[in-house]
Amino acid sequence: MENNNTDYVYSNVTQLDEADASRKYLANVFLWMFVALGVSAFCAYDFANTPSLLNLLIDGTTHQLTGLAYIAMFSPLAFVLLISFGLNKISYPVLALLFIAYAAVTGISLSFILLVYTTASVVNVFITASLVFGVMAVAGYTTHQDLTKFGSIMIMLLFGIIIASLVNFFMHSSGLNMLIAYIGVAVFVGLTAYDVQKLKTYRRRFRIW
């Protein structure tokens, strides 16, 4: 028997197009993240293994941190705030440039880690963090649970971690430092799922490819 109802066909095509568009959009987002991680890794390795660059961060005579080192440590937060508040006001090329600059400065600030820990231990932590990020990204994309309120709590905790870290920078409390580390891991795991779901919703709302 002939079926004259074509809505079923078109609705399926729409669903496939929507799913394909979501995958392309998230793939583009993760591509930018991959590029940023590469820039950060390169800058961290270069500054940690090039004496002339390392001297810009650590005074060779006093072995104290230089002014540039403090700028490198705190400027990523300034970049995050600038990009966040200027997201809808700054042009795309400028945003892309700010994002790459943020990745570079973050890498420079992380170069100190390579001076304390071995390359093998850093690689192991990076692989573990990548796996956790991947799992939570998939969870955030596939879950039907609304994470909006959950994300708001995570963002509040994130600001609390930043404030506590600044305070502990002067207190040098090992106990508080460990507490910040554990809470920080939990917060960023939750934020990963929240942000991926937000990206999925954002693309659908504004029809971004």
N, C-alpha and C positions, 0 to 999 in steps of 0.2 A: 504494500500500500504506500502511495506517495505521501511524503510528509512535507507540507507547505510551510511549516513553522521554521523560519530561519533564525529566530532569536537565539536558539540554543547554540548554533554554530558561531554566531557573532559574539555571544557572551563568552564562549570558550576562547576565541581568538583574543578578546580583550583581556581575559585573565592571564593568558600566556604572555601577551605583550607586557602586562603589568609586572608579572613575575620576572621576565627577562630584563625589564628596565630597572627593577630593584637590584637585581644581581649586578648589572653594569654599573649602576650608581655606587654601590658598596665596593665593587672592585676598584673603581676609580679612587674612592676614599682610602682604601687600604694601599693602593699604589702610592699615593702621596705620603702615607705613613711609612711605607717601605723606603722611599727616597729620603725622608726626614731621618729615619733611623740610620741609614747609610751615611748621611752627612754628619750626624752626631758621632757615630762610631769612628769615622775618619778623623774628625777634629780631636776626639778624645785620644786616639792612638798617636796622632801627630804631635800633640802638645806634650804627651807623656814621654815620648821617645826622642824628641828633638830638644837638645839642651838650650838652644837659643830661645825657643818658644817657652820652654819650662821656666827660664829665668824671668820671663815676663810675669809669671804667676807667683814664683817663689824667689825672694831675694837671696842671691848666692852668698852674701856675706852674713846676714842675720838669720837666714833660713825662715824668715817670716813671710806671711802672705802679703803680696803687694796690693795696691789699690785696684789694679786690673783684675786680680783674683776675686776680690769682693764684688766687683761689678759683674764678673762672669757668674758668680754664685747667685746673685739676687736679681739680675736682669731677666732671666726666664720668666719670673712672675710678672714683671712689667710687660713683657711681650704678650703673655697670655691675656692680661687685662686689656692691653691695647687692641689685640686682635678680636677679643670677645665683644668689647664695646663698639668697635669700629666695623663689625662684620657687615652691616648693611649700609655703611657710609663710605667705606674705602673701596677703591676699584680693585678688580680681580688681580691685575699684575702686581699692585702694591701689596695686597694680601699675600700673594704667593711669595714675594720677596721677603716680607716680614716672617712668614712661616719658615723659610729656609734659614733666615738669620736666627730665628728662635732655635732651630735645630742645631745650628753651628755653635751658638752660645751654650746651649745645654750640653753639647759634647765637650766643650772646653771646661765647663764646670764639673763634668764627670771624669775628667782626665786624672784628677787626684786619686780616684779609686784604683787606677792602674798602677799607682805608685805604692799602694798599700797591699793589694791582693794580687795573686798570681793570675796570669792570663787564663789558665784552665778553670779556676774557680769563677772568674767573671763570665766565661763562656757557659759554664754549667748553670749559673744563675740566669743568664740571658735565655737559654733554651727553656728552662723551667718557667720563667715569666711568660715567654712566648706561647707555651702550651696552655698555661692558665688563661692568658688573654684570648687565645683561639677558642677555648671551650666556652668562656663567658660571652664571647662575641656571638657564637652560634646560639647560645641560650637566649641572649637578648633579642636575636633576630627571629627565633622560632616561637618564643613564649607568647601566649595570648594574655598574660597577666599585665595589667597596666603598671608600669614602674615609675610613673610620674612622681607620686608622693615619696616613693622609696628613693628616687634620685635626688629630690629636694633635701632629704635627710643626709644623704651621702655628701652633697655639696656643702651643707652646714658643717659636717664633720671634717671635710677637707679644709675649710677655713680655720677650724679649730686646730688641725694638725699644723697648718702653716704658722699660726700664732704660737703654738707650743714649741715648734722647732726654733723660731726666732728667740723665744725666751731661753730655751735650753742651749742656744748658741753661746750664751753668756754664763749659764749655770753649770754646764758641763756635767749634767747628771746622767750617769750610765743607765740607771733604772728608768728614768723618764725617756731616755733615748730608745730603750728597748720597747717600752710601751707605745711610743709614737710609731715605731717600726711595725709592730703587730697590727695596730689599728690602721695604719696606712695601707698595709697589704689588703685588709678587709675592705677598706673604703674604695680603693682603686679596682678591686675585683667587682664590687657592686657597681661602680661607675662605668665599668666597661660594658656590662649588660645594659645599663640605662642608656648610655650614649649610642650604642648600636640600635636599640629600639627607637631612640629619638631620631636617628638618621633615617631609619626606615619610614617613620611617620612623616618626617619633614619632606622626604622625596615625594610621598603620595600627596601631601597637602599642596605642594607647590609645583608638582609635575616636573621635577628636575630629572633629566636623563643622566 
